[in-house]
Amino acid sequence: MDEARVGARLWQKDPTLWKADDPKHQAEITNRFGWLALVERMEARVAELETFAAEARRDGFERALVCGMGGSSLAPEVLRRAFGVASGCTDVAVLDSTDPAAVRSATAWSEPARTLYLISSKSGTTTEPNAFFRFFWERVRATKGDRAGENFVAITDPDTSLEKDATERGFRRIFLNPPDVGGRYSALSYVGLVPAALLGIDLPRLLDRARRMRLACGPAVAARENPGLHLGAVLGALARAGRDKLTLVASERVAAFGAWVEQLIAESTGKEGTGIVPVDGEPLARPAAYGKDRVFVYLRLGPRHDRAVRSLARAGHPVVTLGLIDAYDLGGEFLRWEIATAAAAWVLGIDPFDQPDVQLAKDNTVRLLEEFAATGRLPDLPGAVAVEATDFATRLVAHLRSARPPEYVALTAYVERTARREKLLAELRTAIRDRFRVAATVGFGPRFLHSTGQLHKGGPPTAVVVQLSADAPVD
């Protein structure tokens, strides 16, 4: 890495670092380096954000609902779970599912008179946030009439349809991010910091940790001493050697950070038939339960998992431990992992900033919805298999038995994400790992399409997919 000047060229915003002979990719990459300057940009916006949060509290907004998908929703979720809500501040929840039960739960949580709706979409055209916006707008307008805009905030890029709509409808605030910041690299932008301000998180302290990491990962720092480059080099090299299942182990308070890493890694590296497969939230087991396709990264904030992680290392599994002082270190971890992901992509020879299969899926969804609006029907899908209850278990086991390392099982669940269902899916993935000795991941639809969906479609052809769905009793 030092010989190739990876660190220096990253900070110089050199698009040839990843695709030296591909002008099309270079043009895209050139417009994706804004995340490197977010610390300075957002430090200059702290007073603005704190004033906004104080005014929201003054006007009686006790709750805020983030309506977004993927990069627009994961950082707010991480911050809410890691920090909670400070006394007297505005609580924050995230809606990133179109499952009717999930929307119903969010509706019950967000009483219009006391709730801000944060409509967060980089492009301003993402289908799900726009659907949430229309739904909650009508709900608020029914009680507030022409003053409905007081309850809405837009977080988007300049000149998007969302900015135009927010202006015309009189939104309370419109926060415009730099257009050269990709969604999954936007945690330290308004995407993460507007909810953080509402929660009462100390923004200068959070950004100071990011600034310290920025200095530690500076352009003149050798790769071995650079926290971001070193992590990326390790993950990229191990993936090329067959250890492509990045298994995240985290102390409880920062466990939600894994879902953000999952999207960053999966969407950035899962393309061109290669990639790193993040395994987030998997219950820890004895070393013998894991195959030779694993690498473990331990986000340590307290000693709870120390013994188990030491046993993994003693058994020969690669283990990287990242020690955190407190939750504010997440400010630095956001930046470390972004740099690490860019570095790992360099090792793998891929562009970390595009997501061709995610965009294709979005375009196909829009096309299907337009056809449904015109005809009232969805297309019949070939290859569907009907399984009766009496032989479901047999069929499922036969399907799972086909998985052999380096393959993995992807459990994708189109149901409301609840604590009970998360527990049941954790038990299922544990059983799959212990019986078939393969990694098992869990994703809730449709949010996983904006996270691991790129990896499933464009990454290594090693996913054995089990898709779960349920009819909604009330739609």
C-alpha positions as CSV (number, residue, x, y, z in Angstrom):
1,M,0.0,0.0,0.0
2,D,2.8,2.4,0.8
3,E,4.5,1.7,-2.5
4,A,1.3,2.4,-4.3
5,R,0.8,5.6,-2.2
6,V,-2.8,4.5,-1.4
7,G,-3.2,6.8,1.6
8,A,-1.8,9.9,-0.2
9,R,-3.8,9.2,-3.4
10,L,-7.0,8.7,-1.4
11,W,-6.7,12.2,0.2
12,Q,-5.7,13.6,-3.1
13,K,-9.0,12.3,-4.4
14,D,-7.3,10.3,-7.2
15,P,-10.0,8.2,-9.1
16,T,-7.4,6.1,-10.8
17,L,-6.6,4.5,-7.4
18,W,-9.3,1.9,-8.1
19,K,-10.0,1.9,-11.8
20,A,-6.9,3.1,-13.6
21,D,-8.1,2.2,-17.1
22,D,-11.8,2.9,-16.9
23,P,-12.8,6.5,-17.6
24,K,-16.5,5.8,-16.8
25,H,-15.8,4.6,-13.3
26,Q,-13.3,7.4,-12.8
27,A,-16.0,10.0,-13.6
28,E,-18.3,8.4,-11.0
29,I,-15.5,8.1,-8.4
30,T,-14.5,11.8,-8.8
31,N,-17.9,12.9,-7.5
32,R,-17.7,10.6,-4.4
33,F,-14.9,12.0,-2.2
34,G,-17.0,14.5,-0.1
35,W,-17.0,12.2,2.9
36,L,-13.3,13.0,3.4
37,A,-14.1,16.6,4.3
38,L,-17.3,16.1,6.4
39,V,-15.6,16.6,9.7
40,E,-14.6,20.2,8.9
41,R,-17.9,20.9,7.1
42,M,-20.1,19.7,9.9
43,E,-18.0,21.3,12.7
44,A,-19.0,24.6,11.1
45,R,-22.7,23.5,11.3
46,V,-22.8,22.5,15.0
47,A,-24.4,25.8,16.2
48,E,-27.0,25.5,13.4
49,L,-27.9,22.0,14.4
50,E,-28.1,22.7,18.1
51,T,-30.4,25.7,17.5
52,F,-32.6,23.6,15.3
53,A,-32.9,20.9,18.0
54,A,-33.6,23.5,20.7
55,E,-36.4,25.1,18.6
56,A,-37.9,21.7,18.1
57,R,-38.0,21.1,21.8
58,R,-39.4,24.6,22.4
59,D,-42.2,23.9,20.0
60,G,-43.2,20.7,21.8
61,F,-41.8,18.1,19.4
62,E,-41.1,15.2,21.8
63,R,-40.5,12.6,19.0
64,A,-38.9,12.5,15.5
65,L,-39.4,9.7,13.0
66,V,-36.6,9.2,10.4
67,C,-38.2,8.0,7.2
68,G,-35.4,6.6,5.0
69,M,-33.7,3.6,3.6
70,G,-30.1,2.2,3.7
71,G,-27.6,4.9,4.2
72,S,-30.2,7.5,5.2
73,S,-31.5,5.4,8.1
74,L,-28.8,3.2,9.5
75,A,-26.6,5.9,11.1
76,P,-29.6,7.4,13.0
77,E,-30.4,3.9,14.3
78,V,-26.9,3.4,15.4
79,L,-26.8,6.7,17.3
80,R,-30.2,6.2,19.0
81,R,-29.2,2.7,20.2
82,A,-25.8,3.7,21.4
83,F,-26.7,6.9,23.1
84,G,-30.4,6.7,23.9
85,V,-32.1,10.1,24.3
86,A,-30.9,12.8,26.7
87,S,-33.3,14.1,29.4
88,G,-35.7,16.7,27.9
89,C,-34.6,16.0,24.3
90,T,-36.5,14.7,21.3
91,D,-36.6,10.9,21.0
92,V,-35.8,9.4,17.5
93,A,-37.1,6.3,15.8
94,V,-36.5,5.0,12.3
95,L,-38.9,3.7,9.8
96,D,-37.2,1.8,7.0
97,S,-39.8,-0.9,6.1
98,T,-42.9,-0.8,4.0
99,D,-44.3,-3.8,5.8
100,P,-47.8,-2.8,6.8
101,A,-47.3,-3.8,10.4
102,A,-44.1,-1.8,10.6
103,V,-45.8,1.3,9.2
104,R,-48.7,0.7,11.6
105,S,-46.3,0.6,14.6
106,A,-44.6,3.7,13.4
107,T,-47.9,5.4,13.1
108,A,-48.9,4.5,16.6
109,W,-45.6,5.8,17.9
110,S,-45.7,9.1,16.1
111,E,-48.6,11.2,17.3
112,P,-48.8,14.1,14.8
113,A,-49.0,16.9,17.3
114,R,-45.7,16.0,18.9
115,T,-43.7,14.4,16.1
116,L,-41.2,15.7,13.5
117,Y,-41.0,13.6,10.3
118,L,-37.4,13.6,8.9
119,I,-37.7,12.6,5.3
120,S,-34.2,11.5,4.4
121,S,-33.2,10.6,0.8
122,K,-30.0,11.6,-1.0
123,S,-31.6,11.4,-4.4
124,G,-35.0,12.6,-3.4
125,T,-36.5,9.8,-5.5
126,T,-36.1,6.7,-3.4
127,T,-39.5,4.9,-3.5
128,E,-39.9,4.0,0.2
129,P,-39.2,7.4,1.8
130,N,-41.4,9.1,-0.7
131,A,-44.2,6.7,0.1
132,F,-43.7,7.3,3.9
133,F,-43.7,11.1,3.2
134,R,-47.0,11.0,1.3
135,F,-48.6,8.8,4.0
136,F,-47.6,10.9,7.0
137,W,-48.2,14.2,5.2
138,E,-51.9,13.3,4.7
139,R,-52.1,12.2,8.4
140,V,-50.6,15.5,9.7
141,R,-52.6,17.6,7.3
142,A,-55.8,16.1,8.6
143,T,-55.1,17.7,11.9
144,K,-53.0,20.8,11.0
145,G,-54.2,21.7,7.6
146,D,-52.0,24.3,5.8
147,R,-49.6,24.2,8.8
148,A,-48.6,20.5,8.2
149,G,-45.1,21.6,6.9
150,E,-44.2,22.6,10.5
151,N,-43.8,18.9,11.3
152,F,-41.6,18.0,8.4
153,V,-37.8,18.2,7.7
154,A,-36.0,17.2,4.5
155,I,-32.5,15.8,4.4
156,T,-31.4,15.5,0.8
157,D,-29.0,16.8,-1.9
158,P,-29.4,20.2,-3.7
159,D,-31.8,20.4,-6.6
160,T,-33.6,17.1,-5.9
161,S,-37.4,16.7,-6.2
162,L,-37.5,16.3,-2.5
163,E,-36.0,19.8,-2.0
164,K,-38.5,21.3,-4.4
165,D,-41.4,19.5,-2.8
166,A,-40.2,20.6,0.7
167,T,-39.9,24.2,-0.4
168,E,-43.4,24.3,-1.9
169,R,-45.0,22.7,1.1
170,G,-43.3,24.9,3.7
171,F,-41.2,22.3,5.5
172,R,-39.8,23.4,8.8
173,R,-36.2,22.9,7.6
174,I,-34.4,21.7,4.6
175,F,-30.9,20.3,5.2
176,L,-28.8,20.0,2.0
177,N,-25.8,17.7,2.1
178,P,-22.9,18.0,-0.2
179,P,-23.7,16.1,-3.4
180,D,-20.3,14.4,-3.5
181,V,-21.2,12.3,-0.4
182,G,-22.6,8.9,-1.2
183,G,-25.4,7.5,1.0
184,R,-23.4,4.9,2.8
185,Y,-20.6,7.3,3.5
186,S,-23.0,10.0,4.9
187,A,-23.0,9.1,8.7
188,L,-21.2,12.2,9.6
189,S,-23.3,14.5,7.4
190,Y,-26.7,15.9,8.2
191,V,-28.0,12.3,7.8
192,G,-26.5,11.3,11.1
193,L,-26.1,14.7,12.8
194,V,-29.6,16.0,12.6
195,P,-31.0,13.0,14.5
196,A,-28.0,13.2,16.8
197,A,-28.7,16.8,17.7
198,L,-32.4,16.0,18.4
199,L,-31.3,13.2,20.7
200,G,-29.1,15.6,22.7
201,I,-25.7,14.0,21.7
202,D,-22.7,16.2,22.3
203,L,-21.9,17.0,18.6
204,P,-18.5,18.7,19.2
205,R,-17.4,15.7,21.2
206,L,-18.6,13.2,18.5
207,L,-16.9,15.2,15.7
208,D,-13.7,15.6,17.8
209,R,-13.4,11.8,17.8
210,A,-13.8,11.8,14.0
211,R,-11.2,14.5,13.7
212,R,-8.7,12.5,15.8
213,M,-9.3,9.5,13.5
214,R,-8.9,11.7,10.4
215,L,-5.5,12.8,11.7
216,A,-4.5,9.2,12.5
217,C,-5.4,8.2,9.0
218,G,-3.8,11.2,7.3
219,P,-2.1,11.1,3.9
220,A,1.5,10.9,5.2
221,V,0.8,8.1,7.7
222,A,2.2,4.7,6.7
223,A,-0.3,1.9,6.1
224,R,0.8,-0.2,9.1
225,E,0.3,2.7,11.5
226,N,-2.9,4.0,9.7
227,P,-6.0,2.7,11.5
228,G,-8.2,2.8,8.4
229,L,-5.7,1.6,5.8
230,H,-4.4,-1.2,8.1
231,L,-7.9,-2.5,8.7
232,G,-8.8,-2.4,5.0
233,A,-5.6,-4.1,4.0
234,V,-6.2,-6.9,6.4
235,L,-9.8,-7.4,5.4
236,G,-9.0,-7.2,1.7
237,A,-6.0,-9.6,1.9
238,L,-7.9,-12.1,4.0
239,A,-10.9,-12.0,1.6
240,R,-8.5,-12.8,-1.3
241,A,-7.2,-15.7,0.7
242,G,-10.7,-17.1,1.2
243,R,-11.6,-15.6,4.5
244,D,-14.3,-13.4,3.2
245,K,-16.9,-13.8,6.0
246,L,-16.3,-10.6,8.1
247,T,-17.9,-11.6,11.4
248,L,-18.6,-8.7,13.6
249,V,-18.5,-9.1,17.4
250,A,-19.5,-6.0,19.4
251,S,-20.1,-5.0,23.0
252,E,-23.8,-4.5,23.6
253,R,-23.9,-0.7,23.7
254,V,-22.3,-0.4,20.2
255,A,-23.8,-3.6,18.7
256,A,-26.1,-1.6,16.4
257,F,-22.9,-0.2,14.7
258,G,-22.6,-3.6,13.0
259,A,-25.7,-3.0,10.8
260,W,-24.1,0.2,9.5
261,V,-20.8,-1.6,8.8
262,E,-22.8,-4.4,7.1
263,Q,-24.2,-2.0,4.5
264,L,-20.9,-0.1,4.0
265,I,-19.0,-3.3,3.4
266,A,-21.6,-5.2,1.4
267,E,-22.6,-2.4,-0.9
268,S,-19.1,-1.2,-1.5
269,T,-17.3,-4.5,-2.1
270,G,-20.1,-6.8,-3.3
271,K,-19.8,-6.5,-7.1
272,E,-18.0,-7.9,-10.2
273,G,-18.4,-11.4,-8.7
274,T,-16.3,-10.7,-5.6
275,G,-16.7,-9.0,-2.2
276,I,-16.6,-9.3,1.5
277,V,-19.6,-10.9,3.2
278,P,-20.4,-9.1,6.5
279,V,-21.9,-11.3,9.2
280,D,-23.6,-9.1,11.8
281,G,-25.3,-10.0,15.0
282,E,-24.5,-13.7,14.9
283,P,-24.4,-15.3,18.4
284,L,-20.9,-16.3,19.4
285,A,-20.0,-20.0,19.5
286,R,-17.0,-22.2,20.2
287,P,-14.2,-21.9,17.7
288,A,-15.0,-25.3,16.2
289,A,-18.3,-24.0,14.9
290,Y,-16.6,-21.8,12.4
291,G,-15.0,-22.7,9.0
292,K,-11.9,-21.4,7.4
293,D,-13.8,-18.6,5.6
294,R,-14.1,-16.4,8.7
295,V,-12.3,-13.3,10.0
296,F,-13.5,-11.7,13.2
297,V,-13.5,-8.0,14.1
298,Y,-14.2,-7.2,17.8
299,L,-15.6,-3.8,18.6
300,R,-14.7,-3.8,22.3
301,L,-16.4,-1.5,24.8
302,G,-16.1,-3.6,28.0
303,P,-14.8,-7.1,28.7
304,R,-17.9,-9.2,28.2
305,H,-16.7,-11.0,25.0
306,D,-13.0,-11.1,25.8
307,R,-12.8,-14.8,26.8
308,A,-14.7,-16.0,23.7
309,V,-12.7,-13.8,21.4
310,R,-9.4,-15.0,22.9
311,S,-10.5,-18.6,22.3
312,L,-11.1,-17.8,18.6
313,A,-7.6,-16.4,18.3
314,R,-6.0,-19.3,20.0
315,A,-7.8,-21.7,17.6
316,G,-6.2,-19.9,14.7
317,H,-9.0,-17.7,13.5
318,P,-7.9,-14.2,12.4
319,V,-9.1,-11.6,15.0
320,V,-8.9,-7.8,14.9
321,T,-9.8,-6.0,18.1
322,L,-10.8,-2.3,18.0
323,G,-10.9,-0.9,21.5
324,L,-13.4,1.9,22.2
325,I,-13.2,4.3,25.2
326,D,-16.9,5.1,25.1
327,A,-19.8,5.5,22.6
328,Y,-18.4,8.8,21.3
329,D,-15.6,6.8,19.7
330,L,-18.2,5.9,17.1
331,G,-17.5,9.2,15.5
332,G,-14.0,8.0,14.7
333,E,-15.2,4.5,13.8
334,F,-17.5,5.8,11.1
335,L,-14.5,7.4,9.4
336,R,-12.1,4.5,10.1
337,W,-14.4,2.0,8.5
338,E,-15.1,4.3,5.5
339,I,-11.3,4.5,4.9
340,A,-10.9,0.8,5.5
341,T,-13.6,0.0,3.0
342,A,-12.0,2.1,0.3
343,A,-8.7,0.4,1.1
344,A,-10.2,-3.1,1.0
345,A,-11.7,-2.3,-2.4
346,W,-8.3,-1.3,-3.7
347,V,-6.9,-4.7,-2.6
348,L,-9.8,-6.4,-4.4
349,G,-9.6,-4.2,-7.5
350,I,-13.1,-2.9,-7.4
351,D,-14.8,0.5,-7.3
352,P,-16.1,1.1,-3.7
353,F,-18.4,3.9,-4.6
354,D,-20.9,2.5,-7.1
355,Q,-23.8,0.1,-6.6
356,P,-25.0,-1.0,-10.0
357,D,-27.3,-3.8,-8.9
358,V,-29.0,-1.7,-6.2
359,Q,-29.8,0.9,-8.8
360,L,-31.0,-1.7,-11.2
361,A,-33.3,-3.1,-8.5
362,K,-34.7,0.4,-7.8
363,D,-35.4,1.0,-11.5
364,N,-37.1,-2.4,-11.8
365,T,-39.3,-1.6,-8.7
366,V,-40.4,1.7,-10.2
367,R,-41.3,-0.1,-13.5
368,L,-43.3,-2.8,-11.7
369,L,-45.2,-0.2,-9.6
370,E,-46.0,1.8,-12.8
371,E,-47.3,-1.4,-14.4
372,F,-49.4,-2.2,-11.3
373,A,-50.9,1.3,-11.3
374,A,-51.9,0.8,-14.9
375,T,-53.1,-2.8,-14.8
376,G,-53.9,-3.6,-11.2
377,R,-51.8,-6.7,-11.4
378,L,-48.3,-7.8,-10.6
379,P,-46.5,-10.1,-13.0
380,D,-46.5,-13.9,-12.5
381,L,-43.1,-15.0,-11.5
382,P,-41.7,-18.3,-12.9
383,G,-40.0,-20.9,-10.8
384,A,-42.3,-20.5,-7.7
385,V,-42.5,-23.6,-5.5
386,A,-45.5,-24.4,-3.4
387,V,-44.7,-26.4,-0.2
388,E,-47.3,-27.9,2.0
389,A,-46.9,-27.6,5.8
390,T,-46.4,-31.3,6.1
391,D,-43.1,-31.3,4.1
392,F,-41.9,-27.8,4.7
393,A,-39.1,-28.8,7.1
394,T,-37.9,-31.6,4.8
395,R,-37.7,-29.2,1.8
396,L,-36.0,-26.5,3.9
397,V,-33.3,-28.9,5.2
398,A,-32.7,-30.2,1.7
399,H,-32.2,-26.6,0.5
400,L,-29.9,-25.7,3.3
401,R,-27.9,-28.9,3.0
402,S,-26.7,-27.6,-0.4
403,A,-24.7,-24.9,1.3
404,R,-21.0,-25.7,1.8
405,P,-18.2,-23.3,2.6
406,P,-17.5,-20.8,1.1
407,E,-21.2,-20.6,0.6
408,Y,-23.4,-18.9,3.2
409,V,-27.1,-18.8,4.0
410,A,-28.9,-15.5,3.6
411,L,-32.2,-15.3,5.5
412,T,-34.2,-12.5,4.1
413,A,-37.5,-11.8,6.0
414,Y,-40.2,-9.6,4.6
415,V,-42.0,-9.2,7.9
416,E,-42.1,-6.5,10.6
417,R,-38.9,-6.3,12.5
418,T,-39.7,-7.1,16.1
419,A,-37.6,-8.2,19.1
420,R,-39.3,-11.6,19.0
421,R,-38.7,-12.2,15.3
422,E,-35.1,-11.1,15.7
423,K,-34.7,-13.7,18.5
424,L,-36.3,-16.4,16.4
425,L,-34.1,-15.7,13.4
426,A,-31.0,-15.6,15.6
427,E,-32.0,-19.1,16.8
428,L,-32.5,-20.2,13.2
429,R,-29.2,-18.9,12.0
430,T,-27.4,-20.4,15.0
431,A,-28.9,-23.8,14.2
432,I,-27.9,-23.4,10.5
433,R,-24.3,-22.6,11.5
434,D,-24.0,-25.4,14.0
435,R,-25.5,-28.0,11.8
436,F,-24.1,-27.1,8.4
437,R,-21.0,-25.1,9.5
438,V,-21.7,-22.2,7.2
439,A,-22.3,-18.5,8.0
440,A,-25.9,-17.3,8.1
441,T,-26.9,-13.7,7.7
442,V,-30.3,-12.1,8.5
443,G,-31.9,-9.2,6.7
444,F,-35.4,-7.7,6.9
445,G,-37.0,-6.6,3.7
446,P,-37.1,-4.2,2.1
447,R,-34.3,-2.6,4.0
448,F,-31.8,-5.3,3.2
449,L,-32.2,-4.5,-0.5
450,H,-30.5,-1.1,0.2
451,S,-27.8,-2.8,2.3
452,T,-26.8,-6.3,1.4
453,G,-28.8,-6.5,-1.8
454,Q,-25.9,-5.3,-3.9
455,L,-23.7,-8.2,-2.4
456,H,-26.5,-10.8,-3.0
457,K,-26.8,-9.8,-6.7
458,G,-23.3,-8.7,-7.7
459,G,-21.0,-10.3,-5.2
460,P,-19.6,-13.8,-5.1
461,P,-22.1,-16.4,-6.2
462,T,-22.1,-18.1,-2.8
463,A,-25.4,-17.1,-1.3
464,V,-28.0,-19.8,-0.5
465,V,-31.1,-17.7,0.0
466,V,-34.1,-18.4,2.2
467,Q,-36.8,-15.8,1.8
468,L,-39.5,-15.5,4.4
469,S,-42.8,-13.6,4.0
470,A,-46.2,-13.3,5.6
471,D,-49.6,-12.0,4.6
472,A,-50.6,-8.8,6.3
473,P,-53.9,-9.2,8.1
474,V,-54.5,-5.4,7.7
475,D,-52.9,-3.4,4.9
